[in-house]
Amino acid sequence: MPFIKTKDDTEIFYKDWGNPNGLVVTFSHGWPLNSDNFENQMFFLANHGYRCIAHDRRGHGRSGQPWNGNDMDTYADDLAVLFEHLDLKNVTMVGHSTGGGEVARYLARYGAGRVSKAVLISAVTPVMVQKESNPDGLPIEVFDGFRAAMEKDRAQFFLDVPTGPFFGFNRPGAKASQGLIQSWWEQGMMCGFKGAYDCIKAFSETDFTEDLKNLDLPVLILHGGDDQIVPIGASAHAAVKLLKNTTFKEYPGGAHALPNTETDKVNQDLLSFIES
């Protein structure tokens, strides 16, 4: 299986699918998942002639589980090593949830020299936690609760999240998929405890406001109107106001897990944006 080594010798697993000479699309996954969560999108776009690359973030999936470096700056640095190793150019970057923050931070730290477009799906940008400058954010107690639940019984917590708010299966009339629940749980349990724990701070407290303000490239934002994990008001609606060149599409009633619950729509929206 393909791995790269980062500056602190952490091994990062990645997938490289599709046409090796095709236009490149990269995928950055959400917490506490891994690149498997984007397989539907990768399979779809690879079958349309694109080269699709996705990595498991440090601490997640098949990548190494270092004690340190579980923060957005280091996530972006790791991604830069992958871009340089594969010499990727003219890339469309796609990020879901925490991965959206990773995309924004990569572009802020390394610029758009290798990147032509970006897609933020249910992204944590510009900032999740409530503070004076972000009164519509979620109280820090929400994320403290995540950490406490992990320490008490991570396996049960990682069953409760997909059974409930992540896919919207807790909504009246929702038809739950046990396959999606089990896949989420399995991916979550593959994540190292320290990496998963630290990443809660990374995705909830990192402020991407200046990152977004400085982006000039075309950005597509996809967000569910009923996202219970990253509510649309303080995220997508706020991000649209900061970006210079953005297309925003709300999925009415959509949950956080758009790549899984609105697969066909997301695939078509990605393809249309890449080809535009």
C-alpha positions, 0 to 999 in steps of 0.5 A, a space after each residue: 500500500 502506498 505511504 509517504 513520510 512526513 517531516 516528523 517521519 509519520 507515515 501517511 497512507 494514500 489512494 491514487 485511483 483512475 487515469 494517471 494522466 487525468 486532471 487531479 482531484 484530491 479528497 480530505 476526509 472528516 473526523 474521525 473517518 478516513 479516505 474510505 468515506 470518499 470512495 463513492 466520489 472517487 469511483 465516480 470521478 475516476 470513471 469519468 477520466 479523473 485522477 483521484 487521490 485521497 489520504 488518511 490524515 495523521 492519526 486516522 485510518 491506516 496512517 501513523 498515530 503520532 502523539 504530536 502534530 494533531 493540529 490544522 497546521 500540521 495536517 496542511 503540512 502533511 498534505 503539502 508533502 503528498 502534493 510535492 511527492 506526487 508533483 500534483 498540479 492543477 488540482 481540484 481540492 475537495 474537503 468534507 467537514 474537518 477536511 474542509 478546514 484542512 483544504 483552507 489551511 493548506 491554501 493559506 500556508 502554501 498558496 494556490 500554485 498547485 491548485 485551481 479550484 476547491 470544494 468545501 462540503 459541510 465544512 467547519 470553516 470559518 470557525 465552529 466554536 462560539 466566541 465574541 467574534 463568532 456569537 452564532 458558533 457552538 458553545 465550547 461545552 459541546 466539544 468538551 462533551 465530545 471529549 468526555 464521551 470519548 474518555 468514558 466509552 469511545 466505542 459507544 460514542 462512535 456508535 451514537 454519532 452515526 446512529 443519530 446526528 451525523 447522517 440525520 437518522 435521528 430525524 422523524 421518518 428517517 430510514 437508517 442504514 445499518 451499513 453506513 452506521 457500521 462503516 462510520 463506527 469501523 472507520 472511527 475505531 481505526 482512528 488513534 485515540 490521541 489523534 481523534 481526541 486532539 482533532 476535536 480541538 483542531 476542527 472546533 477551535 481553529 479560526 479559518 476566517 483569514 484563510 478564506 478572505 485570502 482565497 482568490 480561486 473558485 470555491 464551491 460550497 455544498 452544505 445541508 440545511 439540516 446539518 446537526 454537526 456543523 450548523 449551516 448558519 455559522 459555517 456555510 452562510 458565514 463562509 460565503 460572505 468571506 470568499 471572493 469567488 464562490 458558488 454556494 449550493 444548499 441541500 434542503 433538509 440535508 444532513 452533515 454526511 452529504 457524500 454518503 446521504 446525497 451521493 448522486 447529487 454530490 457526484 454530479 455537483 462535483 463533476 459540473 464544478 470541475 468541468 466548468 
